[in-house]
Amino acid sequence: MISRPATPTSLAIFCKVVDNYGDIGICWRLSRQLRREHAIDVTLWVDNLDSFRRLCPAVDPGALVQLVEGVTVRHWCGQGDVFAPTDVADIVIEFFACDIPPGYIDAMASRTPRPVWLNLEGLTAEEWVEGCHTLPSMHPRLPLTKHFFFPGFTARTGGLLGEAGLDAQRRQFQSDAAAKAAFLASLGVTASEMALTKVSLFCYPDAPVAALFQAWQASGRAVVCLVPDGVAKQAVSAFLGADAAAGAAATRGALTVRVLPFVAQPDYDKLLWACDVNFVRGEDSFVRAQWAGKPFVWHIYPQDENLHHVKLRAFLQRYAATLDSLAQFSLAWNGVAGAGGDWAALWQALASDLPRIGQRADDWRGEMAALGGLSSNMLNFASALRSSAQ
């Protein structure tokens, strides 16, 4: 066996941006955390730096190589690059099975010692992932083994991505009324709007936003809906009667809609912490909403043949088994057949149940924290693999 340190010191993540912000959002959070909390030398390969820049304004979309917050960011331009074994990190992560460059894989096979190769999969509450988490897969041609690593909601998965100290930051922010008011004011929210039921809205284009807006307008509970620039643009523009640009706002009936500038990741967390209900989508904002400990509604990424509805139901069975109002609203929000479309009634039931949903959200946050963070669990697994190879 080859002697080598069990603790890895370098790591490479390959990310292809498919969902605009979700893919790079997750990879950037993971890269930053590995660098800050574990002192890992991280290289993040990204094929779309423009999307990356919206989440991290420090990114230069024209640079082939740059250092951002201690992480080496490389523009992943093509598959034909040639790599040497010395270019290969101790741990190599392909995100969502993104097919890393063949030249890099060849270099992995020539490296001594060979790296730990992980396929970091998407988050799902389905039970089958417990049987697939950490399973090995031999390369058909080269002496390499890839292991599947699944984030998840049980002790038999990798847990959720979350930084150390995040909950302390949340508690401090939420206990400081002046800081919360100053943050909301920086986004254009007025003092009178701060007193209303505050809802953040982040969803895919097919969400029934216009119908929900109509229900909110006629509701007896005044709502201010805070929408990032570019989200639900058609429905928001129709409500405003004008272009849905950052800073635009209008009030109709009991509903005020305000368009926010697209914020960097740390400020998005504050937005979740400051709102009473958060509509989130995909995976990255979905996980951040769980760490926020506030009521949330998830808009899952759509898949062919409605496979996403299976994943949605699996999560709701774990999270909302005793919260019929949240489960029914979530199913309808995601277009599940037979879930109903009386948005006034669905919202009334949800709003009336917010104290109970909020308690569940806080309890769930604690349950997820007890599983350990994804980055630490992943590094522990990689270290165990390296130790066993000695």
FENDA-V466411 format. One record per residue. N is the residue number from 1. RES is the residue in three letters. PHI is phi as a letter, one per 40 degrees, with the letter a starting at -180 (999 if undefined). OMEGA is omega as a letter, one per 30 degrees, with the letter a starting at -180 (999 if undefined). NEAR is the number of other ideal C-beta (glycine too) atoms within 10 Angstrom. Layout:
BEGIN
n:N res:RES phi:PHI omega:OMEGA near:NEAR
n:N res:RES phi:PHI omega:OMEGA near:NEAR
END
This chain:
BEGIN
n:1 res:MET phi:999 omega:a near:7
n:2 res:ILE phi:c omega:l near:9
n:3 res:SER phi:c omega:l near:7
n:4 res:ARG phi:a omega:l near:15
n:5 res:PRO phi:c omega:a near:12
n:6 res:ALA phi:c omega:a near:13
n:7 res:THR phi:c omega:l near:14
n:8 res:PRO phi:c omega:l near:21
n:9 res:THR phi:b omega:a near:12
n:10 res:SER phi:b omega:a near:15
n:11 res:LEU phi:a omega:l near:27
n:12 res:ALA phi:b omega:l near:24
n:13 res:ILE phi:b omega:l near:26
n:14 res:PHE phi:b omega:a near:23
n:15 res:CYS phi:b omega:l near:26
n:16 res:LYS phi:b omega:a near:19
n:17 res:VAL phi:c omega:l near:21
n:18 res:VAL phi:b omega:a near:16
n:19 res:ASP phi:b omega:l near:17
n:20 res:ASN phi:g omega:a near:17
n:21 res:TYR phi:b omega:a near:23
n:22 res:GLY phi:c omega:a near:21
n:23 res:ASP phi:c omega:a near:25
n:24 res:ILE phi:c omega:l near:29
n:25 res:GLY phi:d omega:l near:27
n:26 res:ILE phi:c omega:a near:25
n:27 res:CYS phi:c omega:l near:28
n:28 res:TRP phi:c omega:l near:25
n:29 res:ARG phi:c omega:a near:20
n:30 res:LEU phi:c omega:a near:24
n:31 res:SER phi:c omega:l near:28
n:32 res:ARG phi:c omega:a near:20
n:33 res:GLN phi:c omega:l near:21
n:34 res:LEU phi:c omega:l near:25
n:35 res:ARG phi:c omega:a near:19
n:36 res:ARG phi:c omega:a near:16
n:37 res:GLU phi:c omega:a near:15
n:38 res:HIS phi:b omega:l near:16
n:39 res:ALA phi:f omega:l near:11
n:40 res:ILE phi:c omega:l near:22
n:41 res:ASP phi:c omega:a near:16
n:42 res:VAL phi:b omega:l near:26
n:43 res:THR phi:b omega:a near:18
n:44 res:LEU phi:b omega:l near:26
n:45 res:TRP phi:c omega:a near:24
n:46 res:VAL phi:b omega:a near:23
n:47 res:ASP phi:c omega:a near:18
n:48 res:ASN phi:b omega:a near:17
n:49 res:LEU phi:c omega:l near:21
n:50 res:ASP phi:c omega:l near:11
n:51 res:SER phi:c omega:l near:20
n:52 res:PHE phi:d omega:a near:27
n:53 res:ARG phi:c omega:l near:14
n:54 res:ARG phi:c omega:l near:19
n:55 res:LEU phi:c omega:a near:19
n:56 res:CYS phi:b omega:a near:18
n:57 res:PRO phi:d omega:a near:10
n:58 res:ALA phi:c omega:a near:12
n:59 res:VAL phi:c omega:l near:21
n:60 res:ASP phi:c omega:a near:14
n:61 res:PRO phi:c omega:a near:13
n:62 res:GLY phi:c omega:a near:9
n:63 res:ALA phi:c omega:l near:13
n:64 res:LEU phi:c omega:l near:11
n:65 res:VAL phi:b omega:l near:10
n:66 res:GLN phi:a omega:l near:16
n:67 res:LEU phi:b omega:a near:10
n:68 res:VAL phi:b omega:l near:18
n:69 res:GLU phi:f omega:l near:14
n:70 res:GLY phi:g omega:a near:14
n:71 res:VAL phi:b omega:l near:22
n:72 res:THR phi:c omega:a near:17
n:73 res:VAL phi:b omega:l near:25
n:74 res:ARG phi:b omega:l near:17
n:75 res:HIS phi:c omega:a near:18
n:76 res:TRP phi:c omega:a near:21
n:77 res:CYS phi:c omega:a near:11
n:78 res:GLY phi:a omega:a near:9
n:79 res:GLN phi:c omega:a near:11
n:80 res:GLY phi:c omega:a near:8
n:81 res:ASP phi:c omega:l near:15
n:82 res:VAL phi:b omega:a near:10
n:83 res:PHE phi:b omega:l near:17
n:84 res:ALA phi:b omega:l near:10
n:85 res:PRO phi:d omega:l near:14
n:86 res:THR phi:c omega:l near:8
n:87 res:ASP phi:c omega:a near:15
n:88 res:VAL phi:c omega:a near:22
n:89 res:ALA phi:c omega:l near:21
n:90 res:ASP phi:c omega:l near:22
n:91 res:ILE phi:b omega:l near:25
n:92 res:VAL phi:b omega:a near:26
n:93 res:ILE phi:b omega:l near:28
n:94 res:GLU phi:b omega:a near:22
n:95 res:PHE phi:c omega:a near:25
n:96 res:PHE phi:f omega:l near:19
n:97 res:ALA phi:f omega:a near:13
n:98 res:CYS phi:c omega:l near:20
n:99 res:ASP phi:f omega:l near:11
n:100 res:ILE phi:c omega:a near:22
n:101 res:PRO phi:d omega:l near:18
n:102 res:PRO phi:d omega:l near:12
n:103 res:GLY phi:c omega:l near:16
n:104 res:TYR phi:c omega:l near:20
n:105 res:ILE phi:c omega:l near:21
n:106 res:ASP phi:c omega:l near:17
n:107 res:ALA phi:c omega:l near:20
n:108 res:MET phi:c omega:a near:24
n:109 res:ALA phi:c omega:a near:15
n:110 res:SER phi:c omega:a near:15
n:111 res:ARG phi:c omega:l near:19
n:112 res:THR phi:b omega:f near:7
n:113 res:PRO phi:c omega:l near:14
n:114 res:ARG phi:c omega:a near:21
n:115 res:PRO phi:c omega:l near:24
n:116 res:VAL phi:c omega:a near:24
n:117 res:TRP phi:b omega:a near:22
n:118 res:LEU phi:b omega:l near:23
n:119 res:ASN phi:b omega:l near:19
n:120 res:LEU phi:c omega:a near:24
n:121 res:GLU phi:c omega:l near:20
n:122 res:GLY phi:c omega:a near:17
n:123 res:LEU phi:c omega:l near:22
n:124 res:THR phi:a omega:l near:21
n:125 res:ALA phi:c omega:a near:18
n:126 res:GLU phi:c omega:a near:15
n:127 res:GLU phi:c omega:a near:13
n:128 res:TRP phi:c omega:a near:10
n:129 res:VAL phi:c omega:l near:22
n:130 res:GLU phi:c omega:l near:14
n:131 res:GLY phi:c omega:a near:9
n:132 res:CYS phi:b omega:a near:13
n:133 res:HIS phi:c omega:a near:20
n:134 res:THR phi:g omega:l near:16
n:135 res:LEU phi:c omega:l near:12
n:136 res:PRO phi:c omega:l near:10
n:137 res:SER phi:a omega:a near:12
n:138 res:MET phi:c omega:l near:10
n:139 res:HIS phi:c omega:a near:13
n:140 res:PRO phi:c omega:a near:6
n:141 res:ARG phi:b omega:a near:9
n:142 res:LEU phi:b omega:l near:13
n:143 res:PRO phi:c omega:a near:10
n:144 res:LEU phi:b omega:l near:18
n:145 res:THR phi:b omega:l near:13
n:146 res:LYS phi:b omega:l near:19
n:147 res:HIS phi:b omega:l near:16
n:148 res:PHE phi:c omega:a near:17
n:149 res:PHE phi:b omega:a near:22
n:150 res:PHE phi:b omega:l near:24
n:151 res:PRO phi:c omega:a near:23
n:152 res:GLY phi:a omega:a near:23
n:153 res:PHE phi:b omega:a near:22
n:154 res:THR phi:b omega:a near:15
n:155 res:ALA phi:c omega:l near:11
n:156 res:ARG phi:c omega:l near:14
n:157 res:THR phi:b omega:a near:23
n:158 res:GLY phi:c omega:a near:28
n:159 res:GLY phi:g omega:a near:22
n:160 res:LEU phi:b omega:l near:23
n:161 res:LEU phi:c omega:l near:23
n:162 res:GLY phi:a omega:a near:23
n:163 res:GLU phi:c omega:l near:17
n:164 res:ALA phi:c omega:l near:13
n:165 res:GLY phi:g omega:a near:10
n:166 res:LEU phi:c omega:a near:16
n:167 res:ASP phi:c omega:l near:16
n:168 res:ALA phi:c omega:l near:9
n:169 res:GLN phi:c omega:l near:14
n:170 res:ARG phi:c omega:a near:19
n:171 res:ARG phi:c omega:l near:12
n:172 res:GLN phi:c omega:a near:11
n:173 res:PHE phi:c omega:a near:15
n:174 res:GLN phi:c omega:l near:16
n:175 res:SER phi:c omega:a near:9
n:176 res:ASP phi:b omega:a near:12
n:177 res:ALA phi:d omega:a near:9
n:178 res:ALA phi:c omega:l near:7
n:179 res:ALA phi:c omega:l near:14
n:180 res:LYS phi:c omega:l near:16
n:181 res:ALA phi:c omega:l near:14
n:182 res:ALA phi:c omega:l near:10
n:183 res:PHE phi:c omega:a near:17
n:184 res:LEU phi:c omega:l near:23
n:185 res:ALA phi:c omega:l near:13
n:186 res:SER phi:c omega:l near:13
n:187 res:LEU phi:c omega:l near:19
n:188 res:GLY phi:g omega:a near:16
n:189 res:VAL phi:c omega:a near:22
n:190 res:THR phi:c omega:a near:14
n:191 res:ALA phi:c omega:l near:9
n:192 res:SER phi:c omega:l near:10
n:193 res:GLU phi:c omega:l near:19
n:194 res:MET phi:c omega:a near:15
n:195 res:ALA phi:c omega:a near:10
n:196 res:LEU phi:c omega:l near:18
n:197 res:THR phi:c omega:a near:17
n:198 res:LYS phi:c omega:a near:21
n:199 res:VAL phi:b omega:l near:21
n:200 res:SER phi:c omega:a near:26
n:201 res:LEU phi:b omega:l near:26
n:202 res:PHE phi:b omega:a near:25
n:203 res:CYS phi:a omega:l near:23
n:204 res:TYR phi:c omega:a near:16
n:205 res:PRO phi:c omega:a near:11
n:206 res:ASP phi:c omega:l near:11
n:207 res:ALA phi:c omega:a near:21
n:208 res:PRO phi:c omega:a near:18
n:209 res:VAL phi:c omega:a near:24
n:210 res:ALA phi:c omega:l near:14
n:211 res:ALA phi:c omega:l near:16
n:212 res:LEU phi:c omega:l near:27
n:213 res:PHE phi:d omega:l near:22
n:214 res:GLN phi:c omega:l near:17
n:215 res:ALA phi:c omega:l near:19
n:216 res:TRP phi:c omega:l near:26
n:217 res:GLN phi:d omega:a near:17
n:218 res:ALA phi:c omega:a near:13
n:219 res:SER phi:c omega:l near:18
n:220 res:GLY phi:c omega:a near:7
n:221 res:ARG phi:b omega:a near:14
n:222 res:ALA phi:c omega:a near:16
n:223 res:VAL phi:b omega:l near:24
n:224 res:VAL phi:b omega:a near:26
n:225 res:CYS phi:b omega:a near:26
n:226 res:LEU phi:b omega:a near:24
n:227 res:VAL phi:b omega:l near:26
n:228 res:PRO phi:c omega:l near:21
n:229 res:ASP phi:d omega:l near:17
n:230 res:GLY phi:g omega:a near:15
n:231 res:VAL phi:c omega:l near:22
n:232 res:ALA phi:f omega:a near:28
n:233 res:LYS phi:c omega:a near:16
n:234 res:GLN phi:c omega:a near:11
n:235 res:ALA phi:c omega:a near:22
n:236 res:VAL phi:c omega:l near:26
n:237 res:SER phi:c omega:l near:15
n:238 res:ALA phi:c omega:l near:14
n:239 res:PHE phi:c omega:a near:24
n:240 res:LEU phi:c omega:a near:17
n:241 res:GLY phi:g omega:a near:9
n:242 res:ALA phi:a omega:a near:13
n:243 res:ASP phi:c omega:a near:10
n:244 res:ALA phi:c omega:l near:20
n:245 res:ALA phi:c omega:l near:14
n:246 res:ALA phi:d omega:a near:15
n:247 res:GLY phi:g omega:l near:11
n:248 res:ALA phi:c omega:a near:20
n:249 res:ALA phi:a omega:l near:19
n:250 res:ALA phi:a omega:l near:14
n:251 res:THR phi:b omega:l near:13
n:252 res:ARG phi:b omega:a near:15
n:253 res:GLY phi:g omega:a near:13
n:254 res:ALA phi:c omega:a near:17
n:255 res:LEU phi:b omega:l near:23
n:256 res:THR phi:b omega:l near:23
n:257 res:VAL phi:b omega:l near:26
n:258 res:ARG phi:b omega:l near:23
n:259 res:VAL phi:c omega:a near:28
n:260 res:LEU phi:c omega:l near:24
n:261 res:PRO phi:c omega:l near:14
n:262 res:PHE phi:c omega:a near:16
n:263 res:VAL phi:c omega:l near:18
n:264 res:ALA phi:c omega:a near:13
n:265 res:GLN phi:d omega:a near:16
n:266 res:PRO phi:c omega:l near:8
n:267 res:ASP phi:c omega:l near:15
n:268 res:TYR phi:c omega:l near:23
n:269 res:ASP phi:d omega:l near:21
n:270 res:LYS phi:c omega:l near:21
n:271 res:LEU phi:c omega:l near:23
n:272 res:LEU phi:c omega:a near:22
n:273 res:TRP phi:c omega:a near:21
n:274 res:ALA phi:c omega:a near:23
n:275 res:CYS phi:c omega:l near:23
n:276 res:ASP phi:c omega:l near:16
n:277 res:VAL phi:a omega:a near:22
n:278 res:ASN phi:b omega:l near:26
n:279 res:PHE phi:c omega:a near:24
n:280 res:VAL phi:b omega:a near:24
n:281 res:ARG phi:a omega:l near:23
n:282 res:GLY phi:g omega:a near:24
n:283 res:GLU phi:b omega:a near:23
n:284 res:ASP phi:c omega:a near:25
n:285 res:SER phi:c omega:l near:28
n:286 res:PHE phi:d omega:l near:21
n:287 res:VAL phi:c omega:a near:22
n:288 res:ARG phi:c omega:l near:25
n:289 res:ALA phi:c omega:l near:26
n:290 res:GLN phi:c omega:l near:23
n:291 res:TRP phi:c omega:a near:21
n:292 res:ALA phi:c omega:l near:28
n:293 res:GLY phi:g omega:l near:23
n:294 res:LYS phi:b omega:l near:23
n:295 res:PRO phi:d omega:l near:25
n:296 res:PHE phi:a omega:l near:23
n:297 res:VAL phi:b omega:a near:23
n:298 res:TRP phi:c omega:l near:24
n:299 res:HIS phi:b omega:a near:23
n:300 res:ILE phi:c omega:l near:22
n:301 res:TYR phi:c omega:a near:15
n:302 res:PRO phi:c omega:l near:14
n:303 res:GLN phi:b omega:l near:11
n:304 res:ASP phi:c omega:l near:6
n:305 res:GLU phi:f omega:l near:7
n:306 res:ASN phi:f omega:l near:13
n:307 res:LEU phi:c omega:l near:11
n:308 res:HIS phi:c omega:l near:18
n:309 res:HIS phi:c omega:l near:18
n:310 res:VAL phi:c omega:l near:13
n:311 res:LYS phi:c omega:l near:19
n:312 res:LEU phi:c omega:a near:22
n:313 res:ARG phi:c omega:l near:17
n:314 res:ALA phi:c omega:l near:17
n:315 res:PHE phi:c omega:a near:18
n:316 res:LEU phi:c omega:l near:19
n:317 res:GLN phi:c omega:l near:13
n:318 res:ARG phi:c omega:a near:14
n:319 res:TYR phi:c omega:a near:21
n:320 res:ALA phi:b omega:a near:19
n:321 res:ALA phi:c omega:a near:10
n:322 res:THR phi:b omega:a near:9
n:323 res:LEU phi:b omega:a near:19
n:324 res:ASP phi:c omega:a near:11
n:325 res:SER phi:c omega:l near:19
n:326 res:LEU phi:c omega:a near:24
n:327 res:ALA phi:c omega:a near:18
n:328 res:GLN phi:c omega:l near:19
n:329 res:PHE phi:c omega:a near:25
n:330 res:SER phi:c omega:l near:25
n:331 res:LEU phi:c omega:l near:20
n:332 res:ALA phi:c omega:a near:20
n:333 res:TRP phi:d omega:a near:22
n:334 res:ASN phi:c omega:l near:25
n:335 res:GLY phi:g omega:l near:16
n:336 res:VAL phi:c omega:a near:16
n:337 res:ALA phi:d omega:l near:7
n:338 res:GLY phi:g omega:a near:6
n:339 res:ALA phi:c omega:l near:16
n:340 res:GLY phi:g omega:a near:12
n:341 res:GLY phi:a omega:l near:10
n:342 res:ASP phi:c omega:a near:12
n:343 res:TRP phi:c omega:l near:21
n:344 res:ALA phi:c omega:a near:15
n:345 res:ALA phi:c omega:l near:13
n:346 res:LEU phi:c omega:l near:22
n:347 res:TRP phi:c omega:l near:20
n:348 res:GLN phi:d omega:l near:16
n:349 res:ALA phi:c omega:a near:15
n:350 res:LEU phi:c omega:a near:19
n:351 res:ALA phi:c omega:l near:20
n:352 res:SER phi:c omega:a near:12
n:353 res:ASP phi:c omega:a near:17
n:354 res:LEU phi:d omega:l near:18
n:355 res:PRO phi:d omega:a near:9
n:356 res:ARG phi:c omega:l near:14
n:357 res:ILE phi:c omega:l near:22
n:358 res:GLY phi:c omega:l near:15
n:359 res:GLN phi:c omega:l near:12
n:360 res:ARG phi:c omega:l near:19
n:361 res:ALA phi:c omega:a near:21
n:362 res:ASP phi:c omega:l near:13
n:363 res:ASP phi:c omega:a near:11
n:364 res:TRP phi:c omega:l near:17
n:365 res:ARG phi:d omega:l near:20
n:366 res:GLY phi:c omega:l near:10
n:367 res:GLU phi:c omega:a near:13
n:368 res:MET phi:c omega:l near:19
n:369 res:ALA phi:c omega:a near:16
n:370 res:ALA phi:c omega:l near:9
n:371 res:LEU phi:c omega:a near:19
n:372 res:GLY phi:g omega:a near:15
n:373 res:GLY phi:c omega:a near:20
n:374 res:LEU phi:d omega:a near:25
n:375 res:SER phi:c omega:l near:24
n:376 res:SER phi:c omega:l near:17
n:377 res:ASN phi:c omega:a near:19
n:378 res:MET phi:c omega:l near:24
n:379 res:LEU phi:c omega:l near:20
n:380 res:ASN phi:c omega:l near:12
n:381 res:PHE phi:c omega:l near:18
n:382 res:ALA phi:c omega:l near:23
n:383 res:SER phi:c omega:l near:17
n:384 res:ALA phi:c omega:l near:13
n:385 res:LEU phi:c omega:l near:20
n:386 res:ARG phi:c omega:l near:21
n:387 res:SER phi:c omega:a near:12
n:388 res:SER phi:c omega:a near:9
n:389 res:ALA phi:c omega:a near:14
n:390 res:GLN phi:c omega:999 near:11
END
